[in-house]
Amino acid sequence: MNWKPMQARNSRIGLILFFCYLLLYSGFVFINALSPDSMDMQPIDGINLAIVYGFVLIVGAFAMALLYGLLCKNDAPSDNDGEAKQ
């Protein structure tokens, strides 16, 4: 069985999700580098932006991992199916 197309598809999905996360993380870094005082802002009652953004990064990474797992499911028959046919 030729796995190359599936590997290429999975790699492409992984790279897309990686660059999405990189963009999200770069926003965090740029805010800290260019305007560190804005991290003291409290968008949610008593919680500063640094904490909120940090949790968004963690939840975003987890969500992207789940999305990658769902998008890259292996729908090919297992090796045991091939042995049974012989």
C-alpha positions, 0 to 999 in steps of 0.5 A: 500500500502506498502511504506517501499521499497520506503522509504528505497530507498529514504533514501539510495539516501539521504545518498549517496548524503549526503556523497558526499556533506560531502566529498566535504565540508571536502575538504574545511575544510581540505584545510583551516586547513592544508594549509590556505595560499592556499585559497589566490590562485586566480584560476579565474581572481581576485577571491580567492579559498575560494570564488570559493570553497564556491560557489561550495559548495552552487551550489553543495548543490542546485544541490544535492537537485534537484537531490534528488527531481528528483530521489525520485518522488512519482509515486504511485497513490494518495489517491483520486484515491483509494477513487474513486474506492470504 
